[in-house]
Amino acid sequence: MEQKVFTLENFFFYIFLLFFIFPINLNAETISTDVTISADTTPAGTSKTITEDLTVTSSGSLTCTKISNCIHFGDSGLTIDNQGTIKINGSDVDNVIRAANSGDDNSTVNNSGTIVNETGNNAIYYSITDSGYIYNTGTISATTKAYTIRSQDNTNFKIDNYGTITNLSSSGQTIYSRTSSASDTGAIINNYAGGVISAPNNTAGSEKGAFNTYTDDPSVNWTINNWGTITAAYDTMTIGTSYTINNYGTIESTNYDYPAIIPVGNNNTINLYDGTLLIGYIDDGTEDSGGATSGHALNLNFSCSSYDFKVVGGTNYTVKDNSKCSNVVYSGGYARSVSTIFQSTADELLALKTDLINETLDFINNTEENKDEQFGFISKSYTDRENGEAIDKFAVHKKNFVLVEPINSERFNSFETFSLSLDNIKLSNLGVKSTNFQYGFFLTT
């Protein structure tokens, strides 16, 4: 009997057959056309439960009509990669994408397209999971009801946002969190430069805006890092217990008579860094029906800047200036500081004006032929008259335009001067733009 010998060549041949002649399922599904799941044609309530990774390409879409939980994670460690559109329409139903229990741990949503609930709550809802993750460079939205992304009883939930996460309804609460049967804890939200988290149409009252944590059982130990824009019409960021906010961008209540930041739990830390634009005030919880909270820290980490923040809450905030070049004053509900560099800026501007006057006088004295005629000139951009070196080392974009009109009489000679100066001075993180018009006389003998 002939004996078969298994060689290395046989091995690669069988591998070739396995992968190319008889392809196997690589645990992934792709949608590249328009797909609709409707309760009118499918048993009511039937959603798409995935047990393998799902990709919706830029030419694809998945629409659920009258069906909640449009896509439901059915196993742990799965990824939905959406480059097209995933949405719910047709009736008041919730949850475009849902991860619902510990069996859905480590579930990921990568969105570079559009995920939208047009009729109900929640574009994405994570509950009772560990290490859920959303990476967004596209748009995630809800248009008619509360909650765009909801986190409930999760641990280590994370969002990295470079795109837009928004709620367009009057009850908009864009990222909503609460503790129910367990603890919603340890979330990290990174809103990067160019990223927007917004609730532009929310109303005053219980609809708390771009971030809202449930008052009675607030989420715990969240970290929110913002380099982009977080904005709402009212009560932009309602935060829970032991939150840390690190802000380098914009936090805005467009109705600035309402808080930009308001805690409903205790012991929160707010760190404001260079680049911060805060529109609205920082509250201590008195805006909420639960009353004032306590134990908060407001750390001002600016590089020698001047600032003036309204902080409501008396002793409920410990305000600390970490800039090392100015003294903070926390009094009357305001945290104020005037940096030494502010005075330096004022000194620089005065020096520039004086230099322009001297330069105009030098030009008059050194130009004999123009003493009886109107003339004008463009200045030397704040240069020293002796050696041509810049007086203002920080000044950029500097232009001076001067017009001189001789006015002579039998008793004296004079020159009427009109000058326009356009300055843009940068000192550390301060940018000072000024437009100055000067008018005056020079008398000569």
C-alpha positions, 0 to 999 in steps of 0.5 A: 500500500502506498503511503502518503507523505505530508510535506510543507508544500502540502501544508501551504496547498491546503491553506490556499484551498481553505482561504481562497477556494473555500472561504470561511466566515471571518465573523463580520457582516457588511451592509453596503446598500439601503436596508429597512427593518419595519414593524409593518413587515416584520414581527413587532419589536424585532430588532437586529441582534448582532453576534459578529462585527457589523460594518455599514459602508458609506453607501449603506444604511440601516433604517428601523421603522417602528422598532426599538433597539434597532441594533442590539449587541448580542455578545461581548467584544463586538464592533459596529463600524458605521460609515453610512447612516443608522437611524430610527424613524416612523414612531416613538421608539427608543435606542438606535444602538443598545448594549444592555447587560454584562454579556455586551461588555467591551462593545465598541461603536465607531461612527464616521457617518450618521447615527440618529433617532428621529422619533424617540430617546437615545441614539446609543444606550449602554447599560450594565456593561463594562468598558463600552466605547464610542469613537465619533468623527461623524454625527450622533443625534436625537431630534425630537426627544431627550437623551442622545447617548445614555449611560446607566449602571456602567463602569469604565464607559468611554467616548472619544469625540471629534465630531458632533454629538447633539440633541435638537429637541426642547427636552434635549439632554445630550449625554445623560447618566444615572445610577439605578441598580448599580453604580454608573462610574469611571467614565471618561469623555474626551471632546477634542478640538473641533468636537461639539457636544450640544443641546441648543434647544433645551429649555429651562427646568429639568432638561439640563443640556449637554451633560446631565446626571440624574439628581437622586442617584448621580453618576460617580467619578467621571472625567470630562476633558474638553478641548472643543465646544460644549454648549447648551441653551440652559444648564450646560453641564450638570455633573454628579459626584466626584467628577473631574472637569479639565477644560481647555476649550469652550463651555457655554450656556447661550442663555448666560444667566444660567449655569455653564457648570452645575453639580448635583453631587458633592466633591467635584473638581473643575480645572480651567486651563489656557484656552478656556472660554466660559460663558455662563457661571459656575454654580454650587447646586442651588439651581437644582431642587436638591439644594447646594452641594459641597466640597468642590474645588475650582483650580485656575491653571492659566499662564499669567492671565487676568480673569473674572468668573462668577462662582455661586456658592459661597464656601462650597468651592475652594478656589485656587490660583495656580498661575504663580504670577497673580493673586486670586481674589474670591469675594462677592461670588466672583473669582478675580485676578489681574495678572502682572502681565496685564500691566505689562500689556498696558505699559507696552501699548503706552510705549508704542503710542509715545514712540509713534509721537516721537517718530512723527516729530523726527520725521517733521524735523528731518524733512525740510522740504515738507515743512510747508506742505501736507504730507503723510508716511507709513511708520517704521512699525515701532522701531528704535530711531537710533539703531532700527531695533524693535522696541516691542519684542512681542508686537506682531502685525503693526501698522501706523499711518500718519498724515501731517498738515502744516499750520503756519502763522506770524507768531509760530509754526505748527503741524496738525497730525492725524495717525491711525495705528493697528496693533496686534500684541501677543503676550503669553496666552493673551492676545490684545488687538487695538485700533488707535486714532491719535490727533494732536499738534506739534509746535516748532520755533 
